[in-house]
């Protein structure tokens, strides 16, 4: 499973199960993810790659703020 920066993913395990996040970086078997609400861009969550389900959607991270990130991810929560 190849995850890249800006990819929208869904958490499959943990207390954040079912929520959508954006991948900020990938290092080894872990990814740093943020949603702009519970996990801000300044303090992303470290999540095991096996606990993430990729989507086909990307978010442009250049100049993005927590508020913009929340608004982008809101459309994914509504579709579910």
PDB file of N, CA, C and O in Angstrom:
ATOM      1  N   UNK A   1       0.854  -1.177   0.000  1.00  0.00           N
ATOM      2  CA  UNK A   1       0.000   0.000   0.000  1.00  0.00           C
ATOM      3  C   UNK A   1       0.895   1.235   0.000  1.00  0.00           C
ATOM      4  O   UNK A   1       1.609   1.489   0.970  1.00  0.00           O
ATOM      5  N   UNK A   2       0.858   1.982  -1.061  1.00  0.00           N
ATOM      6  CA  UNK A   2       1.710   3.159  -1.205  1.00  0.00           C
ATOM      7  C   UNK A   2       0.941   4.413  -0.815  1.00  0.00           C
ATOM      8  O   UNK A   2      -0.041   4.775  -1.462  1.00  0.00           O
ATOM      9  N   UNK A   3       1.391   5.068   0.240  1.00  0.00           N
ATOM     10  CA  UNK A   3       0.780   6.314   0.679  1.00  0.00           C
ATOM     11  C   UNK A   3       1.729   7.454   0.369  1.00  0.00           C
ATOM     12  O   UNK A   3       2.940   7.328   0.554  1.00  0.00           O
ATOM     13  N   UNK A   4       1.189   8.565  -0.101  1.00  0.00           N
ATOM     14  CA  UNK A   4       1.995   9.726  -0.430  1.00  0.00           C
ATOM     15  C   UNK A   4       1.431  10.960   0.258  1.00  0.00           C
ATOM     16  O   UNK A   4       0.297  10.961   0.736  1.00  0.00           O
ATOM     17  N   UNK A   5       2.236  11.999   0.299  1.00  0.00           N
ATOM     18  CA  UNK A   5       1.857  13.250   0.932  1.00  0.00           C
ATOM     19  C   UNK A   5       0.628  13.842   0.236  1.00  0.00           C
ATOM     20  O   UNK A   5       0.589  13.942  -0.990  1.00  0.00           O
ATOM     21  N   UNK A   6      -0.369  14.231   1.027  1.00  0.00           N
ATOM     22  CA  UNK A   6      -1.583  14.840   0.494  1.00  0.00           C
ATOM     23  C   UNK A   6      -2.720  13.871   0.236  1.00  0.00           C
ATOM     24  O   UNK A   6      -3.824  14.297  -0.102  1.00  0.00           O
ATOM     25  N   UNK A   7      -2.477  12.576   0.389  1.00  0.00           N
ATOM     26  CA  UNK A   7      -3.514  11.564   0.147  1.00  0.00           C
ATOM     27  C   UNK A   7      -4.529  11.561   1.290  1.00  0.00           C
ATOM     28  O   UNK A   7      -4.147  11.633   2.458  1.00  0.00           O
ATOM     29  N   UNK A   8      -5.806  11.479   0.961  1.00  0.00           N
ATOM     30  CA  UNK A   8      -6.859  11.361   1.970  1.00  0.00           C
ATOM     31  C   UNK A   8      -6.993   9.886   2.333  1.00  0.00           C
ATOM     32  O   UNK A   8      -7.128   9.033   1.456  1.00  0.00           O
ATOM     33  N   UNK A   9      -6.954   9.591   3.644  1.00  0.00           N
ATOM     34  CA  UNK A   9      -7.045   8.216   4.131  1.00  0.00           C
ATOM     35  C   UNK A   9      -8.127   8.126   5.192  1.00  0.00           C
ATOM     36  O   UNK A   9      -8.562   9.132   5.751  1.00  0.00           O
ATOM     37  N   UNK A  10      -8.551   6.897   5.455  1.00  0.00           N
ATOM     38  CA  UNK A  10      -9.543   6.618   6.500  1.00  0.00           C
ATOM     39  C   UNK A  10      -8.898   5.730   7.550  1.00  0.00           C
ATOM     40  O   UNK A  10      -8.229   4.754   7.213  1.00  0.00           O
ATOM     41  N   UNK A  11      -9.093   6.062   8.827  1.00  0.00           N
ATOM     42  CA  UNK A  11      -8.541   5.274   9.917  1.00  0.00           C
ATOM     43  C   UNK A  11      -9.391   4.024  10.123  1.00  0.00           C
ATOM     44  O   UNK A  11     -10.614   4.108  10.232  1.00  0.00           O
ATOM     45  N   UNK A  12      -8.737   2.867  10.175  1.00  0.00           N
ATOM     46  CA  UNK A  12      -9.431   1.591  10.339  1.00  0.00           C
ATOM     47  C   UNK A  12      -9.385   1.057  11.768  1.00  0.00           C
ATOM     48  O   UNK A  12     -10.117   0.123  12.098  1.00  0.00           O
ATOM     49  N   UNK A  13      -8.543   1.630  12.617  1.00  0.00           N
ATOM     50  CA  UNK A  13      -8.395   1.125  13.980  1.00  0.00           C
ATOM     51  C   UNK A  13      -8.127   2.280  14.933  1.00  0.00           C
ATOM     52  O   UNK A  13      -7.684   3.355  14.528  1.00  0.00           O
ATOM     53  N   UNK A  14      -8.406   2.035  16.200  1.00  0.00           N
ATOM     54  CA  UNK A  14      -8.148   3.031  17.228  1.00  0.00           C
ATOM     55  C   UNK A  14      -9.362   3.892  17.510  1.00  0.00           C
ATOM     56  O   UNK A  14     -10.438   3.680  16.950  1.00  0.00           O
ATOM     57  N   UNK A  15      -9.177   4.862  18.381  1.00  0.00           N
ATOM     58  CA  UNK A  15     -10.308   5.715  18.761  1.00  0.00           C
ATOM     59  C   UNK A  15     -10.736   6.656  17.642  1.00  0.00           C
ATOM     60  O   UNK A  15     -11.820   7.236  17.696  1.00  0.00           O
ATOM     61  N   UNK A  16      -9.893   6.807  16.632  1.00  0.00           N
ATOM     62  CA  UNK A  16     -10.244   7.637  15.486  1.00  0.00           C
ATOM     63  C   UNK A  16     -10.758   6.812  14.310  1.00  0.00           C
ATOM     64  O   UNK A  16     -10.771   7.301  13.181  1.00  0.00           O
ATOM     65  N   UNK A  17     -11.179   5.580  14.548  1.00  0.00           N
ATOM     66  CA  UNK A  17     -11.664   4.677  13.509  1.00  0.00           C
ATOM     67  C   UNK A  17     -12.849   5.288  12.756  1.00  0.00           C
ATOM     68  O   UNK A  17     -13.790   5.799  13.363  1.00  0.00           O
ATOM     69  N   UNK A  18     -12.783   5.226  11.431  1.00  0.00           N
ATOM     70  CA  UNK A  18     -13.858   5.731  10.597  1.00  0.00           C
ATOM     71  C   UNK A  18     -13.694   7.170  10.159  1.00  0.00           C
ATOM     72  O   UNK A  18     -14.398   7.620   9.255  1.00  0.00           O
ATOM     73  N   UNK A  19     -12.782   7.907  10.779  1.00  0.00           N
ATOM     74  CA  UNK A  19     -12.574   9.310  10.428  1.00  0.00           C
ATOM     75  C   UNK A  19     -11.577   9.441   9.286  1.00  0.00           C
ATOM     76  O   UNK A  19     -10.735   8.568   9.072  1.00  0.00           O
ATOM     77  N   UNK A  20     -11.687  10.543   8.558  1.00  0.00           N
ATOM     78  CA  UNK A  20     -10.804  10.806   7.430  1.00  0.00           C
ATOM     79  C   UNK A  20      -9.690  11.757   7.834  1.00  0.00           C
ATOM     80  O   UNK A  20      -9.901  12.675   8.627  1.00  0.00           O
ATOM     81  N   UNK A  21      -8.499  11.533   7.283  1.00  0.00           N
ATOM     82  CA  UNK A  21      -7.317  12.322   7.571  1.00  0.00           C
ATOM     83  C   UNK A  21      -6.551  12.551   6.279  1.00  0.00           C
ATOM     84  O   UNK A  21      -6.835  11.925   5.257  1.00  0.00           O
ATOM     85  N   UNK A  22      -5.578  13.451   6.331  1.00  0.00           N
ATOM     86  CA  UNK A  22      -4.663  13.687   5.213  1.00  0.00           C
ATOM     87  C   UNK A  22      -3.272  13.272   5.661  1.00  0.00           C
ATOM     88  O   UNK A  22      -2.849  13.580   6.775  1.00  0.00           O
ATOM     89  N   UNK A  23      -2.561  12.568   4.779  1.00  0.00           N
ATOM     90  CA  UNK A  23      -1.201  12.131   5.070  1.00  0.00           C
ATOM     91  C   UNK A  23      -0.263  13.321   4.891  1.00  0.00           C
ATOM     92  O   UNK A  23      -0.249  13.964   3.841  1.00  0.00           O
ATOM     93  N   UNK A  24       0.524  13.606   5.935  1.00  0.00           N
ATOM     94  CA  UNK A  24       1.505  14.684   5.866  1.00  0.00           C
ATOM     95  C   UNK A  24       2.874  14.164   5.467  1.00  0.00           C
ATOM     96  O   UNK A  24       3.610  14.832   4.742  1.00  0.00           O
ATOM     97  N   UNK A  25       3.219  12.968   5.941  1.00  0.00           N
ATOM     98  CA  UNK A  25       4.483  12.340   5.565  1.00  0.00           C
ATOM     99  C   UNK A  25       4.424  10.861   5.907  1.00  0.00           C
ATOM    100  O   UNK A  25       3.601  10.425   6.712  1.00  0.00           O
ATOM    101  N   UNK A  26       5.314  10.096   5.279  1.00  0.00           N
ATOM    102  CA  UNK A  26       5.408   8.655   5.522  1.00  0.00           C
ATOM    103  C   UNK A  26       6.852   8.351   5.875  1.00  0.00           C
ATOM    104  O   UNK A  26       7.777   8.789   5.190  1.00  0.00           O
ATOM    105  N   UNK A  27       7.039   7.584   6.970  1.00  0.00           N
ATOM    106  CA  UNK A  27       8.380   7.223   7.414  1.00  0.00           C
ATOM    107  C   UNK A  27       8.365   5.775   7.869  1.00  0.00           C
ATOM    108  O   UNK A  27       7.803   5.458   8.918  1.00  0.00           O
ATOM    109  N   UNK A  28       8.972   4.900   7.096  1.00  0.00           N
ATOM    110  CA  UNK A  28       8.991   3.488   7.455  1.00  0.00           C
ATOM    111  C   UNK A  28       7.599   2.903   7.391  1.00  0.00           C
ATOM    112  O   UNK A  28       6.928   3.002   6.363  1.00  0.00           O
ATOM    113  N   UNK A  29       7.159   2.296   8.475  1.00  0.00           N
ATOM    114  CA  UNK A  29       5.840   1.683   8.533  1.00  0.00           C
ATOM    115  C   UNK A  29       4.780   2.583   9.126  1.00  0.00           C
ATOM    116  O   UNK A  29       3.694   2.113   9.462  1.00  0.00           O
ATOM    117  N   UNK A  30       5.070   3.875   9.263  1.00  0.00           N
ATOM    118  CA  UNK A  30       4.143   4.802   9.893  1.00  0.00           C
ATOM    119  C   UNK A  30       3.906   6.029   9.028  1.00  0.00           C
ATOM    120  O   UNK A  30       4.742   6.397   8.203  1.00  0.00           O
ATOM    121  N   UNK A  31       2.761   6.651   9.229  1.00  0.00           N
ATOM    122  CA  UNK A  31       2.429   7.891   8.533  1.00  0.00           C
ATOM    123  C   UNK A  31       2.030   8.932   9.564  1.00  0.00           C
ATOM    124  O   UNK A  31       1.457   8.597  10.601  1.00  0.00           O
ATOM    125  N   UNK A  32       2.328  10.174   9.285  1.00  0.00           N
ATOM    126  CA  UNK A  32       1.854  11.286  10.097  1.00  0.00           C
ATOM    127  C   UNK A  32       0.602  11.828   9.429  1.00  0.00           C
ATOM    128  O   UNK A  32       0.628  12.213   8.260  1.00  0.00           O
ATOM    129  N   UNK A  33      -0.511  11.855  10.190  1.00  0.00           N
ATOM    130  CA  UNK A  33      -1.794  12.262   9.626  1.00  0.00           C
ATOM    131  C   UNK A  33      -2.394  13.399  10.453  1.00  0.00           C
ATOM    132  O   UNK A  33      -2.114  13.534  11.644  1.00  0.00           O
ATOM    133  N   UNK A  34      -3.219  14.206   9.804  1.00  0.00           N
ATOM    134  CA  UNK A  34      -3.891  15.315  10.484  1.00  0.00           C
ATOM    135  C   UNK A  34      -5.276  15.501   9.876  1.00  0.00           C
ATOM    136  O   UNK A  34      -5.514  15.182   8.711  1.00  0.00           O
ATOM    137  N   UNK A  35      -6.192  16.031  10.708  1.00  0.00           N
ATOM    138  CA  UNK A  35      -7.535  16.327  10.215  1.00  0.00           C
ATOM    139  C   UNK A  35      -7.926  17.787  10.443  1.00  0.00           C
ATOM    140  O   UNK A  35      -9.000  18.210  10.013  1.00  0.00           O
ATOM    141  N   UNK A  36      -7.074  18.560  11.111  1.00  0.00           N
ATOM    142  CA  UNK A  36      -7.350  19.968  11.335  1.00  0.00           C
ATOM    143  C   UNK A  36      -8.221  20.257  12.527  1.00  0.00           C
ATOM    144  O   UNK A  36      -8.384  21.421  12.894  1.00  0.00           O
ATOM    145  N   UNK A  37      -8.794  19.232  13.153  1.00  0.00           N
ATOM    146  CA  UNK A  37      -9.656  19.435  14.319  1.00  0.00           C
ATOM    147  C   UNK A  37      -9.033  18.805  15.556  1.00  0.00           C
ATOM    148  O   UNK A  37      -8.501  19.508  16.415  1.00  0.00           O
ATOM    149  N   UNK A  38      -9.099  17.493  15.645  1.00  0.00           N
ATOM    150  CA  UNK A  38      -8.496  16.806  16.789  1.00  0.00           C
ATOM    151  C   UNK A  38      -6.980  16.699  16.638  1.00  0.00           C
ATOM    152  O   UNK A  38      -6.240  16.752  17.620  1.00  0.00           O
ATOM    153  N   UNK A  39      -6.538  16.550  15.412  1.00  0.00           N
ATOM    154  CA  UNK A  39      -5.108  16.477  15.110  1.00  0.00           C
ATOM    155  C   UNK A  39      -4.752  17.617  14.169  1.00  0.00           C
ATOM    156  O   UNK A  39      -5.049  17.574  12.976  1.00  0.00           O
ATOM    157  N   UNK A  40      -4.113  18.631  14.724  1.00  0.00           N
ATOM    158  CA  UNK A  40      -3.745  19.820  13.954  1.00  0.00           C
ATOM    159  C   UNK A  40      -2.516  19.532  13.100  1.00  0.00           C
ATOM    160  O   UNK A  40      -1.823  18.535  13.301  1.00  0.00           O
ATOM    161  N   UNK A  41      -2.261  20.412  12.155  1.00  0.00           N
ATOM    162  CA  UNK A  41      -1.091  20.287  11.303  1.00  0.00           C
ATOM    163  C   UNK A  41       0.199  20.416  12.111  1.00  0.00           C
ATOM    164  O   UNK A  41       1.218  19.827  11.750  1.00  0.00           O
ATOM    165  N   UNK A  42       0.163  21.183  13.199  1.00  0.00           N
ATOM    166  CA  UNK A  42       1.349  21.377  14.031  1.00  0.00           C
ATOM    167  C   UNK A  42       1.670  20.159  14.884  1.00  0.00           C
ATOM    168  O   UNK A  42       2.821  19.975  15.280  1.00  0.00           O
ATOM    169  N   UNK A  43       0.675  19.321  15.175  1.00  0.00           N
ATOM    170  CA  UNK A  43       0.906  18.128  15.997  1.00  0.00           C
ATOM    171  C   UNK A  43       0.163  16.933  15.398  1.00  0.00           C
ATOM    172  O   UNK A  43      -0.866  16.516  15.931  1.00  0.00           O
ATOM    173  N   UNK A  44       0.671  16.383  14.303  1.00  0.00           N
ATOM    174  CA  UNK A  44      -0.014  15.266  13.638  1.00  0.00           C
ATOM    175  C   UNK A  44       0.094  13.968  14.424  1.00  0.00           C
ATOM    176  O   UNK A  44       0.954  13.822  15.293  1.00  0.00           O
ATOM    177  N   UNK A  45      -0.785  13.032  14.109  1.00  0.00           N
ATOM    178  CA  UNK A  45      -0.807  11.719  14.760  1.00  0.00           C
ATOM    179  C   UNK A  45       0.057  10.750  13.964  1.00  0.00           C
ATOM    180  O   UNK A  45       0.024  10.737  12.733  1.00  0.00           O
ATOM    181  N   UNK A  46       0.820   9.952  14.669  1.00  0.00           N
ATOM    182  CA  UNK A  46       1.629   8.892  14.061  1.00  0.00           C
ATOM    183  C   UNK A  46       0.763   7.636  14.030  1.00  0.00           C
ATOM    184  O   UNK A  46       0.311   7.162  15.073  1.00  0.00           O
ATOM    185  N   UNK A  47       0.534   7.101  12.836  1.00  0.00           N
ATOM    186  CA  UNK A  47      -0.381   5.976  12.672  1.00  0.00           C
ATOM    187  C   UNK A  47       0.277   4.888  11.838  1.00  0.00           C
ATOM    188  O   UNK A  47       0.951   5.173  10.849  1.00  0.00           O
ATOM    189  N   UNK A  48       0.076   3.642  12.245  1.00  0.00           N
ATOM    190  CA  UNK A  48       0.595   2.495  11.520  1.00  0.00           C
ATOM    191  C   UNK A  48      -0.095   2.408  10.160  1.00  0.00           C
ATOM    192  O   UNK A  48      -1.307   2.603  10.059  1.00  0.00           O
ATOM    193  N   UNK A  49       0.679   2.116   9.118  1.00  0.00           N
ATOM    194  CA  UNK A  49       0.124   2.060   7.764  1.00  0.00           C
ATOM    195  C   UNK A  49      -0.943   0.984   7.614  1.00  0.00           C
ATOM    196  O   UNK A  49      -1.855   1.118   6.798  1.00  0.00           O
ATOM    197  N   UNK A  50      -0.829  -0.090   8.406  1.00  0.00           N
ATOM    198  CA  UNK A  50      -1.829  -1.162   8.329  1.00  0.00           C
ATOM    199  C   UNK A  50      -3.190  -0.711   8.831  1.00  0.00           C
ATOM    200  O   UNK A  50      -4.198  -1.353   8.537  1.00  0.00           O
ATOM    201  N   UNK A  51      -3.236   0.383   9.583  1.00  0.00           N
ATOM    202  CA  UNK A  51      -4.488   0.874  10.154  1.00  0.00           C
ATOM    203  C   UNK A  51      -5.100   1.989   9.323  1.00  0.00           C
ATOM    204  O   UNK A  51      -6.011   2.676   9.785  1.00  0.00           O
ATOM    205  N   UNK A  52      -4.610   2.177   8.097  1.00  0.00           N
ATOM    206  CA  UNK A  52      -5.119   3.223   7.217  1.00  0.00           C
ATOM    207  C   UNK A  52      -5.622   2.629   5.915  1.00  0.00           C
ATOM    208  O   UNK A  52      -5.005   1.730   5.345  1.00  0.00           O
ATOM    209  N   UNK A  53      -6.752   3.144   5.454  1.00  0.00           N
ATOM    210  CA  UNK A  53      -7.316   2.737   4.165  1.00  0.00           C
ATOM    211  C   UNK A  53      -7.207   3.928   3.225  1.00  0.00           C
ATOM    212  O   UNK A  53      -7.711   5.012   3.522  1.00  0.00           O
ATOM    213  N   UNK A  54      -6.550   3.724   2.097  1.00  0.00           N
ATOM    214  CA  UNK A  54      -6.345   4.820   1.164  1.00  0.00           C
ATOM    215  C   UNK A  54      -7.611   5.105   0.357  1.00  0.00           C
ATOM    216  O   UNK A  54      -8.449   4.228   0.148  1.00  0.00           O
ATOM    217  N   UNK A  55      -7.724   6.340  -0.082  1.00  0.00           N
ATOM    218  CA  UNK A  55      -8.766   6.739  -1.021  1.00  0.00           C
ATOM    219  C   UNK A  55      -8.072   7.180  -2.300  1.00  0.00           C
ATOM    220  O   UNK A  55      -6.845   7.132  -2.385  1.00  0.00           O
ATOM    221  N   UNK A  56      -8.829   7.602  -3.278  1.00  0.00           N
ATOM    222  CA  UNK A  56      -8.250   8.073  -4.533  1.00  0.00           C
ATOM    223  C   UNK A  56      -8.161   9.597  -4.570  1.00  0.00           C
ATOM    224  O   UNK A  56      -7.862  10.169  -5.618  1.00  0.00           O
ATOM    225  N   UNK A  57      -8.413  10.254  -3.456  1.00  0.00           N
ATOM    226  CA  UNK A  57      -8.463  11.715  -3.416  1.00  0.00           C
ATOM    227  C   UNK A  57      -7.184  12.302  -2.829  1.00  0.00           C
ATOM    228  O   UNK A  57      -6.598  11.747  -1.899  1.00  0.00           O
ATOM    229  N   UNK A  58      -6.761  13.433  -3.390  1.00  0.00           N
ATOM    230  CA  UNK A  58      -5.595  14.147  -2.902  1.00  0.00           C
ATOM    231  C   UNK A  58      -5.981  15.555  -2.490  1.00  0.00           C
ATOM    232  O   UNK A  58      -6.929  16.134  -3.022  1.00  0.00           O
ATOM    233  N   UNK A  59      -5.231  16.102  -1.528  1.00  0.00           N
ATOM    234  CA  UNK A  59      -5.416  17.472  -1.065  1.00  0.00           C
ATOM    235  C   UNK A  59      -4.093  18.198  -1.275  1.00  0.00           C
ATOM    236  O   UNK A  59      -3.036  17.691  -0.900  1.00  0.00           O
ATOM    237  N   UNK A  60      -4.151  19.378  -1.873  1.00  0.00           N
ATOM    238  CA  UNK A  60      -2.955  20.194  -2.056  1.00  0.00           C
ATOM    239  C   UNK A  60      -2.595  20.821  -0.711  1.00  0.00           C
ATOM    240  O   UNK A  60      -3.398  21.560  -0.141  1.00  0.00           O
ATOM    241  N   UNK A  61      -1.402  20.536  -0.200  1.00  0.00           N
ATOM    242  CA  UNK A  61      -1.010  20.970   1.135  1.00  0.00           C
ATOM    243  C   UNK A  61      -0.243  22.282   1.158  1.00  0.00           C
ATOM    244  O   UNK A  61       0.103  22.761   2.239  1.00  0.00           O
ATOM    245  N   UNK A  62       0.035  22.876   0.014  1.00  0.00           N
ATOM    246  CA  UNK A  62       0.763  24.145  -0.018  1.00  0.00           C
ATOM    247  C   UNK A  62      -0.129  25.272   0.491  1.00  0.00           C
ATOM    248  O   UNK A  62      -1.153  25.582  -0.117  1.00  0.00           O
ATOM    249  N   UNK A  63       0.259  25.882   1.605  1.00  0.00           N
ATOM    250  CA  UNK A  63      -0.490  26.999   2.164  1.00  0.00           C
ATOM    251  C   UNK A  63      -1.781  26.615   2.853  1.00  0.00           C
ATOM    252  O   UNK A  63      -2.616  27.484   3.107  1.00  0.00           O
ATOM    253  N   UNK A  64      -1.973  25.350   3.164  1.00  0.00           N
ATOM    254  CA  UNK A  64      -3.210  24.909   3.811  1.00  0.00           C
ATOM    255  C   UNK A  64      -3.149  25.223   5.311  1.00  0.00           C
ATOM    256  O   UNK A  64      -2.091  25.135   5.934  1.00  0.00           O
ATOM    257  N   UNK A  65      -4.299  25.587   5.871  1.00  0.00           N
ATOM    258  CA  UNK A  65      -4.419  25.825   7.310  1.00  0.00           C
ATOM    259  C   UNK A  65      -5.325  24.745   7.896  1.00  0.00           C
ATOM    260  O   UNK A  65      -5.931  23.960   7.167  1.00  0.00           O
ATOM    261  N   UNK A  66      -5.403  24.721   9.219  1.00  0.00           N
ATOM    262  CA  UNK A  66      -6.269  23.738   9.874  1.00  0.00           C
ATOM    263  C   UNK A  66      -7.729  23.926   9.468  1.00  0.00           C
ATOM    264  O   UNK A  66      -8.449  22.947   9.269  1.00  0.00           O
ATOM    265  N   UNK A  67      -8.162  25.164   9.348  1.00  0.00           N
ATOM    266  CA  UNK A  67      -9.552  25.431   8.974  1.00  0.00           C
ATOM    267  C   UNK A  67      -9.847  24.950   7.550  1.00  0.00           C
ATOM    268  O   UNK A  67     -10.892  24.351   7.301  1.00  0.00           O
ATOM    269  N   UNK A  68      -8.930  25.211   6.621  1.00  0.00           N
ATOM    270  CA  UNK A  68      -9.115  24.749   5.244  1.00  0.00           C
ATOM    271  C   UNK A  68      -9.124  23.228   5.175  1.00  0.00           C
ATOM    272  O   UNK A  68      -9.894  22.634   4.419  1.00  0.00           O
ATOM    273  N   UNK A  69      -8.265  22.610   5.967  1.00  0.00           N
ATOM    274  CA  UNK A  69      -8.205  21.152   5.992  1.00  0.00           C
ATOM    275  C   UNK A  69      -9.506  20.564   6.533  1.00  0.00           C
ATOM    276  O   UNK A  69     -10.008  19.577   5.993  1.00  0.00           O
ATOM    277  N   UNK A  70     -10.053  21.152   7.585  1.00  0.00           N
ATOM    278  CA  UNK A  70     -11.340  20.696   8.131  1.00  0.00           C
ATOM    279  C   UNK A  70     -12.441  20.791   7.090  1.00  0.00           C
ATOM    280  O   UNK A  70     -13.244  19.869   6.946  1.00  0.00           O
ATOM    281  N   UNK A  71     -12.482  21.906   6.360  1.00  0.00           N
ATOM    282  CA  UNK A  71     -13.522  22.099   5.353  1.00  0.00           C
ATOM    283  C   UNK A  71     -13.408  21.108   4.211  1.00  0.00           C
ATOM    284  O   UNK A  71     -14.424  20.642   3.694  1.00  0.00           O
ATOM    285  N   UNK A  72     -12.197  20.778   3.811  1.00  0.00           N
ATOM    286  CA  UNK A  72     -11.999  19.800   2.737  1.00  0.00           C
ATOM    287  C   UNK A  72     -12.428  18.412   3.197  1.00  0.00           C
ATOM    288  O   UNK A  72     -13.097  17.693   2.455  1.00  0.00           O
ATOM    289  N   UNK A  73     -12.050  18.031   4.410  1.00  0.00           N
ATOM    290  CA  UNK A  73     -12.374  16.688   4.908  1.00  0.00           C
ATOM    291  C   UNK A  73     -13.836  16.546   5.301  1.00  0.00           C
ATOM    292  O   UNK A  73     -14.331  15.425   5.412  1.00  0.00           O
ATOM    293  N   UNK A  74     -14.536  17.652   5.512  1.00  0.00           N
ATOM    294  CA  UNK A  74     -15.946  17.607   5.892  1.00  0.00           C
ATOM    295  C   UNK A  74     -16.790  16.919   4.821  1.00  0.00           C
ATOM    296  O   UNK A  74     -17.753  16.225   5.145  1.00  0.00           O
ATOM    297  N   UNK A  75     -16.437  17.106   3.553  1.00  0.00           N
ATOM    298  CA  UNK A  75     -17.196  16.499   2.469  1.00  0.00           C
ATOM    299  C   UNK A  75     -17.057  14.978   2.467  1.00  0.00           C
ATOM    300  O   UNK A  75     -17.971  14.280   2.028  1.00  0.00           O
ATOM    301  N   UNK A  76     -15.941  14.459   2.946  1.00  0.00           N
ATOM    302  CA  UNK A  76     -15.764  13.004   3.003  1.00  0.00           C
ATOM    303  C   UNK A  76     -16.589  12.397   4.134  1.00  0.00           C
ATOM    304  O   UNK A  76     -17.136  11.306   3.974  1.00  0.00           O
ATOM    305  N   UNK A  77     -16.689  13.072   5.262  1.00  0.00           N
ATOM    306  CA  UNK A  77     -17.491  12.582   6.383  1.00  0.00           C
ATOM    307  C   UNK A  77     -18.966  12.559   6.005  1.00  0.00           C
ATOM    308  O   UNK A  77     -19.701  11.656   6.405  1.00  0.00           O
ATOM    309  N   UNK A  78     -19.396  13.557   5.231  1.00  0.00           N
ATOM    310  CA  UNK A  78     -20.807  13.635   4.847  1.00  0.00           C
ATOM    311  C   UNK A  78     -21.185  12.522   3.869  1.00  0.00           C
ATOM    312  O   UNK A  78     -22.328  12.066   3.865  1.00  0.00           O
ATOM    313  N   UNK A  79     -20.240  12.085   3.046  1.00  0.00           N
ATOM    314  CA  UNK A  79     -20.512  11.039   2.054  1.00  0.00           C
ATOM    315  C   UNK A  79     -20.622   9.660   2.683  1.00  0.00           C
ATOM    316  O   UNK A  79     -21.221   8.754   2.104  1.00  0.00           O
ATOM    317  N   UNK A  80     -20.052   9.503   3.850  1.00  0.00           N
ATOM    318  CA  UNK A  80     -20.026   8.190   4.500  1.00  0.00           C
ATOM    319  C   UNK A  80     -21.276   7.867   5.206  1.00  0.00           C
ATOM    320  O   UNK A  80     -21.392   6.793   5.796  1.00  0.00           O
TER     321      UNK A  80
END
